[in-house]
Amino acid sequence: MKNTTFIITTAILVAIIAFCIAGTVEGQEPGASAAEEAFYKEQEAQLLQDTKAYLKELGYANSGVTLNRIVDAEGKREYTFTIHHSRIDKMDAAGRNGLAQQLSDREVSILDADGAAKYVIHYDFLIL
């Protein structure tokens, strides 16, 4: 009896784990092909590199910059840059807002395969 209960419990737990893994894999980015994903990754890497270079031009060399993205069901992308630099830490809120506006005002383009731009970009600052 103990052995049967153990086997049934194990089978149920394995089934639950399998469904969780399948759900996670399906939920990552529906409809995105490997080629499309590679296409965007290349553009995102260039965008990150351009942002770091722009910050360097503004006097914020060696800034820590991370890029996070969210892709909704329609394929619209939302990017959030999180930027850290010791000089930015010392700025007041108005100075950081001004820097975020400078970053937002620059020419940026991430295009989909059809040449359309479907994205929103936000800039946040990590203050330690």
Contacts in CASP RR format, 6 or more apart in sequence:
PFRMAT RR
TARGET T0000
AUTHOR 0000-0000-0000
METHOD contacts of the structure
MODEL  1
MKNTTFIITTAILVAIIAFCIAGTVEGQEPGASAAEEAFYKEQEAQLLQD
TKAYLKELGYANSGVTLNRIVDAEGKREYTFTIHHSRIDKMDAAGRNGLA
QQLSDREVSILDADGAAKYVIHYDFLIL
29 37 0 8 1.000
29 71 0 8 1.000
30 73 0 8 1.000
32 71 0 8 1.000
36 113 0 8 1.000
39 113 0 8 1.000
40 77 0 8 1.000
40 110 0 8 1.000
43 110 0 8 1.000
43 111 0 8 1.000
44 67 0 8 1.000
44 69 0 8 1.000
44 79 0 8 1.000
44 110 0 8 1.000
47 67 0 8 1.000
47 79 0 8 1.000
47 108 0 8 1.000
47 110 0 8 1.000
48 65 0 8 1.000
48 67 0 8 1.000
50 108 0 8 1.000
51 65 0 8 1.000
51 67 0 8 1.000
51 81 0 8 1.000
51 103 0 8 1.000
52 63 0 8 1.000
52 64 0 8 1.000
52 65 0 8 1.000
54 103 0 8 1.000
54 106 0 8 1.000
55 61 0 8 1.000
55 63 0 8 1.000
55 65 0 8 1.000
55 83 0 8 1.000
55 85 0 8 1.000
55 103 0 8 1.000
56 63 0 8 1.000
58 99 0 8 1.000
58 102 0 8 1.000
59 87 0 8 1.000
60 83 0 8 1.000
60 85 0 8 1.000
60 87 0 8 1.000
60 88 0 8 1.000
62 85 0 8 1.000
63 83 0 8 1.000
63 84 0 8 1.000
63 85 0 8 1.000
63 88 0 8 1.000
64 83 0 8 1.000
64 84 0 8 1.000
64 85 0 8 1.000
65 81 0 8 1.000
65 82 0 8 1.000
65 83 0 8 1.000
65 84 0 8 1.000
66 81 0 8 1.000
66 82 0 8 1.000
67 79 0 8 1.000
67 80 0 8 1.000
67 81 0 8 1.000
68 79 0 8 1.000
68 80 0 8 1.000
68 82 0 8 1.000
69 77 0 8 1.000
69 78 0 8 1.000
69 79 0 8 1.000
69 80 0 8 1.000
70 77 0 8 1.000
70 78 0 8 1.000
70 80 0 8 1.000
71 77 0 8 1.000
71 78 0 8 1.000
72 78 0 8 1.000
74 118 0 8 1.000
75 118 0 8 1.000
76 118 0 8 1.000
76 119 0 8 1.000
76 120 0 8 1.000
77 110 0 8 1.000
77 118 0 8 1.000
77 119 0 8 1.000
77 120 0 8 1.000
78 119 0 8 1.000
78 120 0 8 1.000
78 121 0 8 1.000
78 122 0 8 1.000
79 110 0 8 1.000
79 119 0 8 1.000
79 120 0 8 1.000
79 121 0 8 1.000
79 122 0 8 1.000
80 121 0 8 1.000
80 122 0 8 1.000
80 123 0 8 1.000
80 124 0 8 1.000
81 103 0 8 1.000
81 121 0 8 1.000
81 122 0 8 1.000
81 123 0 8 1.000
81 124 0 8 1.000
82 124 0 8 1.000
82 125 0 8 1.000
82 126 0 8 1.000
83 123 0 8 1.000
83 124 0 8 1.000
83 125 0 8 1.000
83 126 0 8 1.000
84 125 0 8 1.000
84 126 0 8 1.000
84 127 0 8 1.000
84 128 0 8 1.000
88 96 0 8 1.000
88 99 0 8 1.000
88 125 0 8 1.000
88 127 0 8 1.000
89 127 0 8 1.000
89 128 0 8 1.000
91 99 0 8 1.000
96 125 0 8 1.000
99 123 0 8 1.000
99 125 0 8 1.000
100 123 0 8 1.000
100 125 0 8 1.000
103 123 0 8 1.000
104 121 0 8 1.000
104 123 0 8 1.000
108 121 0 8 1.000
109 117 0 8 1.000
110 117 0 8 1.000
110 119 0 8 1.000
111 117 0 8 1.000
112 118 0 8 1.000
END
